[in-house]
Amino acid sequence: MTNHEVPDVTALRTADLMDLPPTIGVELAGRAFGIGRDNAYKLARAGEFPCKVIRAGRKYRVITADLQRVLNVTPASSDQSAAA
């Protein structure tokens, strides 16, 4: 996956989640949770997004490590999904 902000696939695989940069956009993080774009931004603005979100100027960024923690995605689970 070369473009982390807009992958070609609708669903994110465990391997995709492990390959993300340190922070990602709210839209992509929302997809990992099955949340649509508008609802993801609404939750981020309200401080109710399911994982850590930081504000960088006018943008919201999701901390990838926290996203992985909340989704229980670890390097071990990535290895298991690759074997399946």
N, CA, C and O atoms as a GROMACS GRO file, in nm:
protein
  336
    1MET      N    1   0.086  -0.117   0.000
    1MET     CA    2   0.000   0.000   0.000
    1MET      C    3   0.091   0.123   0.000
    1MET      O    4   0.159   0.149   0.099
    2THR      N    5   0.092   0.197  -0.107
    2THR     CA    6   0.183   0.310  -0.118
    2THR      C    7   0.123   0.440  -0.068
    2THR      O    8   0.195   0.521  -0.010
    3ASN      N    9  -0.004   0.462  -0.088
    3ASN     CA   10  -0.067   0.586  -0.043
    3ASN      C   11  -0.151   0.555   0.080
    3ASN      O   12  -0.260   0.499   0.068
    4HIS      N   13  -0.102   0.590   0.199
    4HIS     CA   14  -0.167   0.553   0.324
    4HIS      C   15  -0.297   0.627   0.347
    4HIS      O   16  -0.379   0.580   0.426
    5GLU      N   17  -0.319   0.738   0.284
    5GLU     CA   18  -0.440   0.815   0.310
    5GLU      C   19  -0.561   0.761   0.235
    5GLU      O   20  -0.673   0.770   0.286
    6VAL      N   21  -0.543   0.708   0.117
    6VAL     CA   22  -0.656   0.661   0.039
    6VAL      C   23  -0.622   0.527  -0.026
    6VAL      O   24  -0.595   0.522  -0.146
    7PRO      N   25  -0.621   0.418   0.051
    7PRO     CA   26  -0.595   0.288  -0.009
    7PRO      C   27  -0.705   0.251  -0.108
    7PRO      O   28  -0.817   0.302  -0.100
    8ASP      N   29  -0.672   0.164  -0.203
    8ASP     CA   30  -0.766   0.124  -0.305
    8ASP      C   31  -0.876   0.034  -0.253
    8ASP      O   32  -0.985   0.028  -0.311
    9VAL      N   33  -0.851  -0.038  -0.144
    9VAL     CA   34  -0.949  -0.133  -0.093
    9VAL      C   35  -1.042  -0.066   0.007
    9VAL      O   36  -1.003   0.028   0.076
   10THR      N   37  -1.163  -0.114   0.014
   10THR     CA   38  -1.260  -0.058   0.108
   10THR      C   39  -1.228  -0.099   0.250
   10THR      O   40  -1.224  -0.014   0.340
   11ALA      N   41  -1.205  -0.227   0.273
   11ALA     CA   42  -1.174  -0.277   0.408
   11ALA      C   43  -1.023  -0.277   0.428
   11ALA      O   44  -0.946  -0.305   0.337
   12LEU      N   45  -0.983  -0.245   0.550
   12LEU     CA   46  -0.842  -0.248   0.583
   12LEU      C   47  -0.808  -0.383   0.646
   12LEU      O   48  -0.874  -0.427   0.740
   13ARG      N   49  -0.706  -0.446   0.593
   13ARG     CA   50  -0.659  -0.573   0.649
   13ARG      C   51  -0.565  -0.545   0.764
   13ARG      O   52  -0.515  -0.433   0.778
   14THR      N   53  -0.541  -0.645   0.846
   14THR     CA   54  -0.447  -0.631   0.958
   14THR      C   55  -0.311  -0.587   0.907
   14THR      O   56  -0.249  -0.500   0.968
   15ALA      N   57  -0.265  -0.644   0.798
   15ALA     CA   58  -0.135  -0.607   0.743
   15ALA      C   59  -0.133  -0.460   0.702
   15ALA      O   60  -0.032  -0.392   0.719
   16ASP      N   61  -0.245  -0.410   0.649
   16ASP     CA   62  -0.254  -0.268   0.612
   16ASP      C   63  -0.241  -0.180   0.736
   16ASP      O   64  -0.172  -0.078   0.733
   17LEU      N   65  -0.307  -0.220   0.845
   17LEU     CA   66  -0.302  -0.143   0.969
   17LEU      C   67  -0.161  -0.141   1.027
   17LEU      O   68  -0.121  -0.042   1.088
   18MET      N   69  -0.086  -0.249   1.010
   18MET     CA   70   0.050  -0.256   1.063
   18MET      C   71   0.148  -0.173   0.978
   18MET      O   72   0.256  -0.138   1.025
   19ASP      N   73   0.110  -0.143   0.856
   19ASP     CA   74   0.199  -0.074   0.763
   19ASP      C   75   0.176   0.078   0.758
   19ASP      O   76   0.233   0.146   0.673
   20LEU      N   77   0.093   0.130   0.848
   20LEU     CA   78   0.059   0.273   0.846
   20LEU      C   79   0.170   0.358   0.908
   20LEU      O   80   0.247   0.310   0.991
   21PRO      N   81   0.178   0.485   0.868
   21PRO     CA   82   0.274   0.578   0.930
   21PRO      C   83   0.229   0.613   1.072
   21PRO      O   84   0.120   0.572   1.113
   22PRO      N   85   0.310   0.687   1.148
   22PRO     CA   86   0.278   0.717   1.288
   22PRO      C   87   0.144   0.786   1.311
   22PRO      O   88   0.079   0.762   1.412
   23THR      N   89   0.101   0.870   1.218
   23THR     CA   90  -0.032   0.931   1.227
   23THR      C   91  -0.100   0.917   1.092
   23THR      O   92  -0.036   0.911   0.988
   24ILE      N   93  -0.233   0.912   1.097
   24ILE     CA   94  -0.311   0.902   0.974
   24ILE      C   95  -0.431   0.996   0.983
   24ILE      O   96  -0.462   1.048   1.091
   25GLY      N   97  -0.495   1.018   0.872
   25GLY     CA   98  -0.612   1.104   0.869
   25GLY      C   99  -0.733   1.038   0.934
   25GLY      O  100  -0.740   0.916   0.945
   26VAL      N  101  -0.826   1.120   0.976
   26VAL     CA  102  -0.948   1.073   1.042
   26VAL      C  103  -1.031   0.985   0.949
   26VAL      O  104  -1.092   0.888   0.993
   27GLU      N  105  -1.033   1.018   0.823
   27GLU     CA  106  -1.113   0.941   0.727
   27GLU      C  107  -1.064   0.797   0.718
   27GLU      O  108  -1.144   0.703   0.722
   28LEU      N  109  -0.933   0.778   0.707
   28LEU     CA  110  -0.877   0.644   0.698
   28LEU      C  111  -0.896   0.569   0.830
   28LEU      O  112  -0.931   0.450   0.829
   29ALA      N  113  -0.874   0.636   0.941
   29ALA     CA  114  -0.896   0.572   1.072
   29ALA      C  115  -1.042   0.532   1.088
   29ALA      O  116  -1.072   0.426   1.142
   30GLY      N  117  -1.132   0.617   1.043
   30GLY     CA  118  -1.274   0.584   1.049
   30GLY      C  119  -1.306   0.458   0.972
   30GLY      O  120  -1.387   0.376   1.015
   31ARG      N  121  -1.242   0.442   0.856
   31ARG     CA  122  -1.264   0.321   0.777
   31ARG      C  123  -1.221   0.197   0.854
   31ARG      O  124  -1.286   0.093   0.843
   32ALA      N  125  -1.113   0.208   0.931
   32ALA     CA  126  -1.068   0.094   1.010
   32ALA      C  127  -1.174   0.053   1.111
   32ALA      O  128  -1.185  -0.065   1.145
   33PHE      N  129  -1.251   0.150   1.160
   33PHE     CA  130  -1.357   0.123   1.256
   33PHE      C  131  -1.493   0.098   1.190
   33PHE      O  132  -1.590   0.064   1.258
   34GLY      N  133  -1.499   0.114   1.059
   34GLY     CA  134  -1.627   0.100   0.990
   34GLY      C  135  -1.715   0.222   1.005
   34GLY      O  136  -1.837   0.213   0.999
   35ILE      N  137  -1.651   0.338   1.025
   35ILE     CA  138  -1.721   0.464   1.043
   35ILE      C  139  -1.705   0.546   0.915
   35ILE      O  140  -1.595   0.556   0.862
   36GLY      N  141  -1.812   0.603   0.866
   36GLY     CA  142  -1.806   0.686   0.747
   36GLY      C  143  -1.734   0.817   0.772
   36GLY      O  144  -1.712   0.857   0.887
   37ARG      N  145  -1.695   0.885   0.664
   37ARG     CA  146  -1.617   1.008   0.671
   37ARG      C  147  -1.683   1.115   0.758
   37ARG      O  148  -1.621   1.167   0.850
   38ASP      N  149  -1.807   1.146   0.728
   38ASP     CA  150  -1.876   1.254   0.800
   38ASP      C  151  -1.887   1.223   0.950
   38ASP      O  152  -1.862   1.310   1.033
   39ASN      N  153  -1.924   1.100   0.982
   39ASN     CA  154  -1.938   1.062   1.122
   39ASN      C  155  -1.801   1.061   1.192
   39ASN      O  156  -1.791   1.098   1.309
   40ALA      N  157  -1.696   1.019   1.121
   40ALA     CA  158  -1.562   1.018   1.179
   40ALA      C  159  -1.520   1.159   1.218
   40ALA      O  160  -1.468   1.180   1.328
   41TYR      N  161  -1.541   1.256   1.130
   41TYR     CA  162  -1.505   1.394   1.162
   41TYR      C  163  -1.593   1.451   1.275
   41TYR      O  164  -1.545   1.526   1.360
   42LYS      N  165  -1.719   1.414   1.274
   42LYS     CA  166  -1.809   1.459   1.380
   42LYS      C  167  -1.761   1.408   1.516
   42LYS      O  168  -1.757   1.483   1.613
   43LEU      N  169  -1.724   1.280   1.523
   43LEU     CA  170  -1.672   1.222   1.647
   43LEU      C  171  -1.540   1.287   1.689
   43LEU      O  172  -1.518   1.313   1.807
   44ALA      N  173  -1.453   1.313   1.591
   44ALA     CA  174  -1.324   1.376   1.622
   44ALA      C  175  -1.344   1.516   1.679
   44ALA      O  176  -1.281   1.553   1.778
   45ARG      N  177  -1.432   1.594   1.616
   45ARG     CA  178  -1.459   1.730   1.664
   45ARG      C  179  -1.518   1.728   1.805
   45ARG      O  180  -1.490   1.818   1.886
   46ALA      N  181  -1.600   1.628   1.836
   46ALA     CA  182  -1.665   1.619   1.966
   46ALA      C  183  -1.576   1.555   2.072
   46ALA      O  184  -1.613   1.546   2.189
   47GLY      N  185  -1.456   1.509   2.030
   47GLY     CA  186  -1.367   1.442   2.124
   47GLY      C  187  -1.414   1.302   2.160
   47GLY      O  188  -1.380   1.250   2.266
   48GLU      N  189  -1.493   1.240   2.072
   48GLU     CA  190  -1.550   1.108   2.099
   48GLU      C  191  -1.502   1.000   2.004
   48GLU      O  192  -1.561   0.892   1.999
   49PHE      N  193  -1.396   1.027   1.928
   49PHE     CA  194  -1.343   0.926   1.836
   49PHE      C  195  -1.293   0.808   1.919
   49PHE      O  196  -1.243   0.829   2.030
   50PRO      N  197  -1.303   0.686   1.868
   50PRO     CA  198  -1.268   0.569   1.949
   50PRO      C  199  -1.121   0.557   1.990
   50PRO      O  200  -1.087   0.472   2.073
   51CYS      N  201  -1.034   0.640   1.934
   51CYS     CA  202  -0.893   0.636   1.974
   51CYS      C  203  -0.836   0.779   1.974
   51CYS      O  204  -0.907   0.874   1.939
   52LYS      N  205  -0.711   0.792   2.011
   52LYS     CA  206  -0.646   0.923   2.030
   52LYS      C  207  -0.639   1.001   1.899
   52LYS      O  208  -0.588   0.951   1.798
   53VAL      N  209  -0.690   1.124   1.903
   53VAL     CA  210  -0.687   1.215   1.788
   53VAL      C  211  -0.619   1.343   1.834
   53VAL      O  212  -0.648   1.395   1.942
   54ILE      N  213  -0.528   1.393   1.752
   54ILE     CA  214  -0.465   1.520   1.781
   54ILE      C  215  -0.503   1.620   1.673
   54ILE      O  216  -0.536   1.582   1.560
   55ARG      N  217  -0.499   1.745   1.709
   55ARG     CA  218  -0.529   1.850   1.612
   55ARG      C  219  -0.398   1.915   1.571
   55ARG      O  220  -0.321   1.959   1.656
   56ALA      N  221  -0.375   1.923   1.443
   56ALA     CA  222  -0.256   1.986   1.387
   56ALA      C  223  -0.305   2.097   1.295
   56ALA      O  224  -0.335   2.074   1.178
   57GLY      N  225  -0.312   2.217   1.350
   57GLY     CA  226  -0.369   2.328   1.273
   57GLY      C  227  -0.518   2.304   1.254
   57GLY      O  228  -0.592   2.288   1.351
   58ARG      N  229  -0.560   2.301   1.130
   58ARG     CA  230  -0.702   2.274   1.101
   58ARG      C  231  -0.728   2.126   1.076
   58ARG      O  232  -0.843   2.087   1.055
   59LYS      N  233  -0.625   2.045   1.078
   59LYS     CA  234  -0.640   1.902   1.050
   59LYS      C  235  -0.645   1.821   1.177
   59LYS      O  236  -0.589   1.858   1.280
   60TYR      N  237  -0.712   1.709   1.168
   60TYR     CA  238  -0.715   1.610   1.275
   60TYR      C  239  -0.628   1.492   1.230
   60TYR      O  240  -0.638   1.448   1.116
   61ARG      N  241  -0.545   1.442   1.321
   61ARG     CA  242  -0.461   1.327   1.292
   61ARG      C  243  -0.484   1.222   1.400
   61ARG      O  244  -0.496   1.254   1.518
   62VAL      N  245  -0.491   1.099   1.359
   62VAL     CA  246  -0.512   0.988   1.451
   62VAL      C  247  -0.377   0.922   1.478
   62VAL      O  248  -0.299   0.898   1.386
   63ILE      N  249  -0.350   0.894   1.604
   63ILE     CA  250  -0.227   0.827   1.644
   63ILE      C  251  -0.241   0.679   1.607
   63ILE      O  252  -0.324   0.608   1.664
   64THR      N  253  -0.160   0.634   1.513
   64THR     CA  254  -0.170   0.498   1.462
   64THR      C  255  -0.151   0.394   1.572
   64THR      O  256  -0.224   0.294   1.575
   65ALA      N  257  -0.055   0.415   1.662
   65ALA     CA  258  -0.032   0.318   1.770
   65ALA      C  259  -0.156   0.300   1.856
   65ALA      O  260  -0.186   0.189   1.899
   66ASP      N  261  -0.230   0.408   1.881
   66ASP     CA  262  -0.351   0.397   1.961
   66ASP      C  263  -0.462   0.328   1.882
   66ASP      O  264  -0.538   0.248   1.937
   67LEU      N  265  -0.472   0.357   1.754
   67LEU     CA  266  -0.567   0.288   1.668
   67LEU      C  267  -0.541   0.138   1.672
   67LEU      O  268  -0.634   0.059   1.687
   68GLN      N  269  -0.415   0.099   1.657
   68GLN     CA  270  -0.380  -0.042   1.660
   68GLN      C  271  -0.411  -0.104   1.797
   68GLN      O  272  -0.457  -0.218   1.805
   69ARG      N  273  -0.385  -0.029   1.904
   69ARG     CA  274  -0.413  -0.079   2.038
   69ARG      C  275  -0.562  -0.103   2.057
   69ARG      O  276  -0.603  -0.208   2.106
   70VAL      N  277  -0.644  -0.006   2.018
   70VAL     CA  278  -0.789  -0.018   2.035
   70VAL      C  279  -0.844  -0.134   1.953
   70VAL      O  280  -0.934  -0.205   1.997
   71LEU      N  281  -0.790  -0.154   1.833
   71LEU     CA  282  -0.836  -0.263   1.747
   71LEU      C  283  -0.766  -0.396   1.779
   71LEU      O  284  -0.793  -0.497   1.715
   72ASN      N  285  -0.677  -0.393   1.878
   72ASN     CA  286  -0.603  -0.512   1.919
   72ASN      C  287  -0.524  -0.571   1.802
   72ASN      O  288  -0.521  -0.693   1.782
   73VAL      N  289  -0.459  -0.483   1.727
   73VAL     CA  290  -0.375  -0.524   1.615
   73VAL      C  291  -0.231  -0.517   1.662
   73VAL      O  292  -0.181  -0.410   1.698
   74THR      N  293  -0.164  -0.631   1.660
   74THR     CA  294  -0.024  -0.639   1.703
   74THR      C  295   0.057  -0.706   1.593
   74THR      O  296   0.000  -0.767   1.503
   75PRO      N  297   0.190  -0.695   1.599
   75PRO     CA  298   0.271  -0.766   1.499
   75PRO      C  299   0.241  -0.916   1.496
   75PRO      O  300   0.244  -0.977   1.389
   76ALA      N  301   0.212  -0.975   1.610
   76ALA     CA  302   0.179  -1.118   1.615
   76ALA      C  303   0.050  -1.146   1.539
   76ALA      O  304   0.041  -1.246   1.467
   77SER      N  305  -0.052  -1.061   1.555
   77SER     CA  306  -0.178  -1.084   1.484
   77SER      C  307  -0.160  -1.061   1.335
   77SER      O  308  -0.230  -1.122   1.254
   78SER      N  309  -0.067  -0.973   1.298
   78SER     CA  310  -0.038  -0.950   1.156
   78SER      C  311   0.026  -1.074   1.096
   78SER      O  312  -0.007  -1.112   0.984
   79ASP      N  313   0.118  -1.138   1.168
   79ASP     CA  314   0.182  -1.261   1.121
   79ASP      C  315   0.078  -1.372   1.104
   79ASP      O  316   0.085  -1.448   1.007
   80GLN      N  317  -0.016  -1.381   1.196
   80GLN     CA  318  -0.118  -1.485   1.191
   80GLN      C  319  -0.210  -1.463   1.072
   80GLN      O  320  -0.251  -1.559   1.006
   81SER      N  321  -0.244  -1.336   1.043
   81SER     CA  322  -0.335  -1.310   0.931
   81SER      C  323  -0.265  -1.335   0.798
   81SER      O  324  -0.329  -1.373   0.700
   82ALA      N  325  -0.134  -1.315   0.793
   82ALA     CA  326  -0.060  -1.341   0.670
   82ALA      C  327  -0.053  -1.490   0.641
   82ALA      O  328  -0.051  -1.532   0.526
   83ALA      N  329  -0.050  -1.570   0.748
   83ALA     CA  330  -0.043  -1.715   0.732
   83ALA      C  331  -0.177  -1.772   0.691
   83ALA      O  332  -0.183  -1.879   0.632
   84ALA      N  333  -0.285  -1.702   0.722
   84ALA     CA  334  -0.420  -1.755   0.692
   84ALA      C  335  -0.456  -1.744   0.546
   84ALA      O  336  -0.565  -1.784   0.506
   0.00000   0.00000   0.00000
